[in-house]
Amino acid sequence: MDWSTVVSVAAVVAIVAVNIAAIGIIPEGRRPQTAMAWLILIVFAPLVGLLAFLFFGSARIGHQRHHRLTSANAVIARETQVLAAEVPADAPDYLAPIVRLNHRLASMPLTRGNHVELLPDYQESIDEMIAAIDGATARVHVEFYIMALDEMTTPFFDALDRATARGVTVRVLFDHLGTRGIPGYRDLRRRLATSDIDWHLMMPLLPLRGRFRRPDLRNHRKLLVVDDVVGFTGSLNLTHPSYNKPRNLARGREWVELWLRVEGPVVATIDALFAADWALETSEVLDVQMHEVDQTPHSPRDTVDVSVQLVPSGPGFEAENNLRLFTSLIYCAQERISLTSPYFVPDETLLYAVTTAAQRGVAVELFVSEEADQFMVGHAQASYYRELLEAGVRIWLYPAPFVLHAKHFSIDDDVAVVGTSNMDMRSFALNYEMSLMIADREVVRRIRTVEDSYRVVSRELLLDAWERRPRRTRFVDNAMRLTATLQ
């Protein structure tokens, strides 16, 4: 037997051994469809599939980081209980069990006595944050998935510098890879390095410094907290709405967001979440003495006495907190569900919840962008449209070149969820996210007004028109749907 034959036989034996090992290893702790997708990839492309699985197959964050996060979460769980409130007497019957579910999963209590203001305008959102920072007297905590230094955000960083000049402690976190891909990244780092701001990277990927992990685990949260008095969160990234990319500027493409300004005890829970992320990246556990927080709103803005519960999620939690919250609320809907997500790539549980609601007579609508900004995600999302339309879900396409990046949904006239989480498998399993569950009819009414503004400019996707799209497009949609499960 010559050497070429020996090598060939050895290669076949190795491939068979890898496939057998994969069958016994990959399904553990994964959804069946996810495990099947990995197995198919390894069978058809063993080397590529094996390497991909080694890099992207585990959502574990590492023993040391997990220990730091667990310790910080334990402190937060203990301290935040002083803020816990009862479910309002006029709330729907299903709310109390969902509040208990959220608390069990993430240890954050329901809070009452909050003020909530919706900020659907991009520039207004930046301006409101700057005004809050200019009123800071003690500390400012900033955390964004994407942060950029540009003509729109420079005044924000100027406000941070003014705060540090007054003796205010300013801490800043931003995701390493999320921000690195935005033009002006080096300018941003130089600006921060020459300031008195205490800043750190989130989820850094620096293998030469011994900091390496699954590359697509990201911290997708966005928040600002000022003096434990005013808080902000939502879908906004701290950058120009074009993301400063020449192609977007040439086409007039801008991102459409929904940002929230909140006051009241929920701000302390948002700050506690920042403290957990700060501990994760720096090993420093910040003081989170909730009993010292001023729970009286400082300005009579917008709605009052709103019940709000923060629901964090991500690889550091045992359960997919956001997915469980979303599906639970959707199953409770009686009359109407309105969903807004730039990336709607559901797993089976969310897909069944949405289609079942439509089939039992609930009026369900989904707002998505007419033109996706990401090729793979856009085609994967499109692969679900037929099932949704056949079930009776109305799909509204927000007009190009804009990208509808807002992330929220409303249930009947009673409850809304606004936050950073998309309705896709990445947000459920791989990203650190945060969602605010808001139980207040007035806030829901105002969110309905935002949804109405989307509908006015959108066109409805009809099943007949969708069925006429080219076969080659269907093929790509279905292929990209398969890749969405590789987690």
Rosetta blueprint (number, residue, H / E / L):
1 M L
2 D L
3 W H
4 S H
5 T H
6 V H
7 V H
8 S H
9 V H
10 A H
11 A H
12 V H
13 V H
14 A H
15 I H
16 V H
17 A H
18 V H
19 N H
20 I H
21 A H
22 A H
23 I H
24 G H
25 I H
26 I L
27 P L
28 E L
29 G L
30 R L
31 R L
32 P H
33 Q H
34 T H
35 A H
36 M H
37 A H
38 W H
39 L H
40 I H
41 L H
42 I H
43 V H
44 F H
45 A L
46 P H
47 L H
48 V H
49 G H
50 L H
51 L H
52 A H
53 F H
54 L H
55 F H
56 F H
57 G L
58 S L
59 A L
60 R L
61 I L
62 G L
63 H H
64 Q H
65 R H
66 H H
67 H H
68 R H
69 L H
70 T H
71 S H
72 A H
73 N H
74 A H
75 V H
76 I H
77 A H
78 R H
79 E H
80 T H
81 Q H
82 V H
83 L H
84 A L
85 A L
86 E L
87 V L
88 P L
89 A L
90 D L
91 A L
92 P L
93 D L
94 Y L
95 L H
96 A H
97 P H
98 I H
99 V H
100 R H
101 L H
102 N H
103 H H
104 R H
105 L H
106 A H
107 S L
108 M L
109 P L
110 L E
111 T E
112 R E
113 G E
114 N E
115 H E
116 V E
117 E E
118 L E
119 L E
120 P L
121 D L
122 Y H
123 Q H
124 E H
125 S H
126 I H
127 D H
128 E H
129 M H
130 I H
131 A H
132 A H
133 I H
134 D H
135 G L
136 A L
137 T L
138 A L
139 R E
140 V E
141 H E
142 V E
143 E E
144 F E
145 Y L
146 I L
147 M E
148 A L
149 L L
150 D L
151 E L
152 M L
153 T L
154 T H
155 P H
156 F H
157 F H
158 D H
159 A H
160 L H
161 D H
162 R H
163 A H
164 T H
165 A H
166 R L
167 G L
168 V L
169 T E
170 V E
171 R E
172 V E
173 L E
174 F E
175 D E
176 H H
177 L H
178 G H
179 T H
180 R H
181 G L
182 I L
183 P L
184 G L
185 Y H
186 R H
187 D H
188 L H
189 R H
190 R H
191 R H
192 L H
193 A H
194 T L
195 S L
196 D L
197 I L
198 D E
199 W E
200 H E
201 L E
202 M E
203 M L
204 P L
205 L L
206 L E
207 P H
208 L H
209 R H
210 G L
211 R E
212 F L
213 R L
214 R L
215 P L
216 D L
217 L L
218 R E
219 N E
220 H L
221 R L
222 K L
223 L E
224 L E
225 V E
226 V E
227 D L
228 D L
229 V L
230 V E
231 G E
232 F E
233 T E
234 G E
235 S L
236 L L
237 N L
238 L E
239 T L
240 H L
241 P L
242 S L
243 Y L
244 N L
245 K L
246 P H
247 R H
248 N H
249 L H
250 A H
251 R H
252 G L
253 R L
254 E L
255 W E
256 V E
257 E L
258 L L
259 W E
260 L E
261 R E
262 V E
263 E E
264 G L
265 P L
266 V H
267 V H
268 A H
269 T H
270 I H
271 D H
272 A H
273 L H
274 F H
275 A H
276 A H
277 D H
278 W H
279 A H
280 L H
281 E H
282 T H
283 S L
284 E L
285 V L
286 L L
287 D L
288 V L
289 Q L
290 M H
291 H H
292 E H
293 V L
294 D L
295 Q L
296 T L
297 P L
298 H L
299 S L
300 P L
301 R L
302 D L
303 T E
304 V E
305 D E
306 V E
307 S E
308 V E
309 Q E
310 L E
311 V E
312 P E
313 S E
314 G L
315 P L
316 G L
317 F L
318 E L
319 A L
320 E L
321 N H
322 N H
323 L H
324 R H
325 L H
326 F H
327 T H
328 S H
329 L H
330 I H
331 Y H
332 C H
333 A L
334 Q L
335 E L
336 R E
337 I E
338 S E
339 L E
340 T E
341 S L
342 P L
343 Y L
344 F E
345 V E
346 P L
347 D L
348 E H
349 T H
350 L H
351 L H
352 Y H
353 A H
354 V H
355 T H
356 T H
357 A H
358 A H
359 Q H
360 R L
361 G L
362 V L
363 A E
364 V E
365 E E
366 L E
367 F E
368 V E
369 S E
370 E L
371 E L
372 A L
373 D L
374 Q L
375 F H
376 M H
377 V H
378 G H
379 H H
380 A H
381 Q H
382 A H
383 S L
384 Y L
385 Y H
386 R H
387 E H
388 L H
389 L H
390 E H
391 A H
392 G L
393 V L
394 R E
395 I E
396 W E
397 L E
398 Y E
399 P L
400 A L
401 P L
402 F L
403 V E
404 L E
405 H L
406 A L
407 K L
408 H E
409 F E
410 S E
411 I E
412 D L
413 D L
414 D L
415 V E
416 A E
417 V E
418 V E
419 G E
420 T L
421 S L
422 N L
423 M E
424 D E
425 M H
426 R H
427 S H
428 F H
429 A H
430 L L
431 N E
432 Y E
433 E E
434 M E
435 S E
436 L E
437 M E
438 I E
439 A E
440 D L
441 R H
442 E H
443 V H
444 V H
445 R H
446 R H
447 I H
448 R H
449 T H
450 V H
451 E H
452 D H
453 S H
454 Y H
455 R H
456 V H
457 V H
458 S L
459 R E
460 E E
461 L E
462 L L
463 L H
464 D H
465 A H
466 W H
467 E H
468 R L
469 R L
470 P L
471 R H
472 R H
473 T H
474 R H
475 F H
476 V H
477 D H
478 N H
479 A H
480 M H
481 R H
482 L H
483 T H
484 A L
485 T L
486 L L
487 Q L
